[in-house]
Amino acid sequence: MRTSFRYRLYPTRQQTRAMTQMLDTHRHLYNRALAERKDAWEQEQRSVRYGDQSAQLKVERTTNPYLAQTNFTSCQQTLRRLDKTFQAFFRRVQCGETAGYPRFKGRDRFDTVDFVVGDGSKISGNRVYFQHIGNVRIVLHRPINGMIKTLSFTRRADHWYLIVSCDRGGPAPVHHDGPAVGIDVGLEKFATLSTGEYIANPRFFRRDEQVLARAQRRMSKYAKGTPERGYHKRIVRRTHERIANRRKDFAHKLSRRLVSEFGLIVFEDLTITRMIKNHALAKSIADASWNQLMRYTQYKAEGAGALCIQIDPRGTSQRCSACNAVVRKDLSIRVHQCPSCGLEIDRDLNAALNIVGVGLHSLELAPRSRCL
Ligand SMILES: [Zn+2]
């Protein structure tokens, strides 16, 4: 099982320059490799593999001084990242989804270099060593848990971070026997649990949104390429970073709680129903947070011996969780009132109960009649 930890890095000015340069070298490598794949496909319908590009890299290093000044395995990691992007792209195409073709990375869009630990990188004390960069100071605010596999540096706004990716092998944890829970997500409340608990939208969602909109408005007043624009762009980026951190923290806490309390956690698969139409920004922020919560819960569940699954949400809001009758209602109707059995509960709670029902059924843990 893979887990990762993130720590703040404090590079010197010289190290910052070297890291920025290295990002650029990797970005060029990524973009060139992407162009090669693109051309091969467009001109000869031929797909280029990771193995081919990795072999070429070896040759290229003998002539390109920037590549020569960059750790070989870390370059391979970048080529692998591109390969993964392509695999995900083909997977989406196969599933019939509209998939965007992998894109070239602009200077702002490429922010991470991965090192395999022991090959041009290692941690000792409160320093991390990267080949061609040196020993960079880190603040290890929490212990690293597991066997370190990769060390990456990443740039977010004006800050640098170290990402430590660990393998936490060892014996598989015993399955825990906590109850099952269904989770319905929405814009009004962040989530509704089938236990009857509501998780409100954190106040900072709304506030952050406003702060970001204001910063973006200010930036857009200045013409591209002017120093004022650059200044405000940095503020926008920093705001993004702060928002991301806060959301991450929120998702970490909630997912930790879920996997410790429940043995089975059932989410609705948000990629199936593209949720409610609402104003774009609020939705995109919420969307990202739900996805994050699901991802975190998924991987934390593995370690906690809990099971986390996603189900097809169709029908979960219209069906009665008690008698299975279909009770049509549009979004403005917040209460589920069943004419067949008389059940009267909050619509989101009804949906959450159906979600856990479908989840249990899909695992063959409940009779069919109860759920769909
Ligand atoms: Zn009913």
Boltz pocket constraint, residues with backbone or C-beta under 6 A from the ligand:
constraints:
  - pocket:
      binder: B
      contacts: [[A, 320], [A, 321], [A, 322], [A, 323], [A, 324], [A, 325], [A, 338], [A, 339], [A, 340], [A, 341], [A, 342], [A, 343]]
      max_distance: 6.0
